Amino acid sequence: MIDKDIIDKALNFYNIDLQYRDKCYNCIEEINKKEKLSLEFSNLFKKLYIEEFTKLKDLWQCKGIDELFGDNVNPFITNIMVLLGYNYHIENMQQYNFDAIQIKIHKKRVKECFESDLKLRKKDGIRISQMLWAIYFIRARIVEIGSLQFEYESDSVVKIHIPKNTDLNVLSVKESIKKANIKMKQIYSINNFKYICNSWLLSKQIYEIIDKNSNIAKFYNLFDVYEGEECTKDILNFVYGIDECEDYSLLPTNTTLQSNIKKQLLNGKKFYLGLGVLKLK
């Protein structure tokens, strides 16, 4: 049985708008009343928070909550899953000796995961991707240093993530990496690791259509880049703020990048993920 008191504490911990409390309560009641759903919820909770971290990575392939819980499930169930991890978050941040700045950043990022889809995309619950991203913070796999986020992938690999709306000024990027060289060693006790970045920002097709003096181009040139899987969906998400588009002619052209990408999509161009290995640490 899920205790509503935990929800109240989590909302307070992350400073999340209390307008969502009733939706949380209603969802909890549904979970507690349905035995099968409660069991499925419990099993997923263990996978997300207790079992080996690598086991949750296959969940990125899930397209909706029905794949996890079946049809007609309260869409707020993903938000509940995030909130119930707040105690683990506290423990994990203590374990890795996060300082006050990092703790503040982590709480802010989890709050964003909880609210972003609800406020910006007007969804009834957060997407699987937002739930999982929050878990990465809750399990203390990510630290944010300057303009970049750094994920502890393994003792030999650190993955670079670029927060949405980040100014990719190359000097700021290099400064973040310089500081990360020290911080990642301190926090995770690792040495001799390499940095990788798998992102639409490193797409060769994007690189071909942008100004070579732009921040994105300069960021691209920091890496040895290999081509990965098709990533048009990522571009729709990060560049246009939508999940899918059946008619590319309706895409906005508020920026030069949006305009150039739209032209390519209308011409049948496909975009592929860039798999980058940082050239120098």
N, C-alpha and C positions, 0 to 999 in steps of 0.2 A: 504493500500500500504506500502510495506517495503522500507524504505529509505536506500540507499546504504551507506550513510554517517555514519549510526549507525554501519555498518559492519566494516568500516575503523577504527572507534574509538575502537571497540571491539578487532579487530586484534592487535591494538597498545597496548591496556590495558593488554592483555594476552601475548604480545610479540610473537604472532604466525607468522610463516613464511609467508611473503607476496606473496609467490608463489601460495597461495591458493585464493588470492583475486579474480582473474578472474572466478574461479569455483564458488565462492560465488555470484558474480554478475550474472552469467548465471543462477544459480538456483533461485535467487531472481526474475529475469525477468520472468521465467517460472511460479513461484508462483503468481506474480502480474497479469499475462495474463490470468490465468485460474481461473474463478470465484469460481468453486466448490472446487478446490484445495486450493485456498486462504481462503475459509470459513473453510475447514477442518483444515488447518494450524492454523488459528486464534483460533479455538475451543480447539485444543491441547495445544496451547500456554497458554491459560487461565487455563487449567487443570494443566499444569506443574508449572506455576509461580504465579498464583493468587488464585486459589481455595484451599480448605483445603488440606494440604499436603498428608494426608492418601489416597486421591482419586487417586493419581498417582501410588500407589504401584501395582495395578493390571496390569499396563503396563509392568511389568517385565515378564509377561507371553507371550508378543508379540514376535514372532520369526523373524519378518522382517517388513520393512517400508510399504510393501504392505497391511499389516493388518491395518495400520493407514491411509494410503492415497490412496490405490488402486494400480493398476498395472501401470508400465511405468512412475514412478515418479523419478525425478532426485535424485540419492542416496545421494547427498550432502545436502539434505533437513534437515537431522539430525544435521549436522554441523551448519547450519543456525540457527536452533532452539537453539543451545547452545549459539551462539554469541549474539543473540538478548536478552539474559538474563543478559548481563553484567551490565546494570544499576541497576537491582534488586540486583545483587551481591554486588555492592558498598553500596547500601542502607542497605542490610542485615548485612554486616560486620560492618557498622557503628552502627547499632541498637544493636548488641551484643558486641560492644566495642572491636573488635579484635585488637590485637597489631600488630606491623609491621611485626613480625616474622610469625604470623598466616596468615596475608594478603598475604605475599610472598608465603607461602605454598599453599594457596588456588588458587592463580593465576597460580602457577606451575601445580597443579593437574588438573585444567580445561584445560590448554594447553595440557597436556598429554592426556586427554580424547578426545580433538579435533584432535590430530595428531597421536595417537598411532596406530589406525587401518589403517590409511593412509600410515604410514611409515613402520611399522613392518609387518603388515599383507597384505599390498599392496591392500587394499580395495578401492572402489570408494567413500565410505562414511562411517562414523562411525556406528557401530551397535547400536541398541536400548539400549543395556545395557550400552554402553559408554555414550550415550546421557543422560540417566537417572542418571548415576553416577555423571556426571558433574552437573546436576540439584541439587543433594544432597549438593554439595559444594556451588552452587550459592544461594541456599535457606538457607545456613548456618546451616545445620543440622549436619555437621561433623566438628570436630576439630582434628588436628593432634598433638599429644604430644609424643615426643621421637620416638620410633619405631612403635607405634600403632596409629590407627585412632579410634575416639570415636564418635558414632552417637547418637544424642539425639533422642531416640525412644519415650519416654514419661517422665512424671515427676518421674516415678518409675523405668524406665528401660533405661540403656545405653548399646548400642550394640558395641562390639569391632570388628574392621576390621583390617586385616593384609595387609599392602601394598605389592604389588608384589616385589619379590626379597629382602624382609626384612630378616635380620639376627635375628632369633627368640631366641637370647640369653636370657635365663630365667631371668638373673639379669636386663637386659635392659627392658624386658617386665614388671617386677615387679616395676621398677623405673617409667615407663610410667604410670602404673596404680596408683601408689602413687601420682604422679603429677596430674593425671586426677581427683582424688578424690577432689582436691582443685579447679582445673580449671572448671570442669563441674558445680560445685556449683556456682562459680563466674559468669560464662557466662550465664547459663540457669536458675539460681536461683532455683535449685532443691536440695533436701536432701533425705536421706533414699532410695536411688536407688540401684538396683542390676545391675551387669554386666552380659551380655550374649554374646555368640559368636556362630554363626551358620556357620560352615565352613567345607570344605573337609579336612582341617588340623586336625579336631577333629573326623574324620571318624575312627570308631573302626577297620575297615578293614585295614586302613593305619597303625594304631597303632600296629596291629598284625605283620606287616612285616618290621618294622623299628627297628633300634638299640635303646634299652630302655635308653641309655645314650645320645641320639641325642637331638637336640634342639626341634624338633617337639614332641618327646615323653615327654620331660619335660614340654612343653607348654600344652600338652594334660592333664597332671597330675594336672594342676592348676584348672581344671574344673570337675564338676559332669556332665558326658556326657550321653545324651540320643540319640537314633538313629532316624534320620529323613528320608527324601525322598532320592531316588536314586540320586547319584551325579557324575556318570561317566563323564558326559559332563563337569562339573566343573573341574574335574581332567585333562581331555584332554586340557582344556583351560589354566589352571594355571601351569600344570606340563610340557605339551608338546607345548603349544602355538598354538593349532589348535582348530577349532570349532567342528569337527567331524572326525571320522575315520571308514572306512568300512573294513579295514584290519589291525588288531592289530599287525600283524607280521611286518608291515612297521614302527612301532613306533620306535623312536631313543632310544638308551640306553647310553646316554652321562653321566648320573649320576646313582648312586646306586638306588636311588628312582625310576627313570624312568625304570630301568631294572627290579626291583622287581614288580612294578605295571604292567609292560608289561606281565610278567610271569603269574600274576594273571588273567589278562584280557584274555589271550590266553587260560587259563584253565576255562573260563566261569564265573569267580568270579565277583560279583557285589559289588560296593562301595556305601555306604550310608552316607549322611551328618551327621556330629556330631552336636548335639544341646547342647551347653555347658552353664552351669551356674557357674560363678566364685565362688570358695569355700570361699575365703577370700578377703576382700577389703584392 
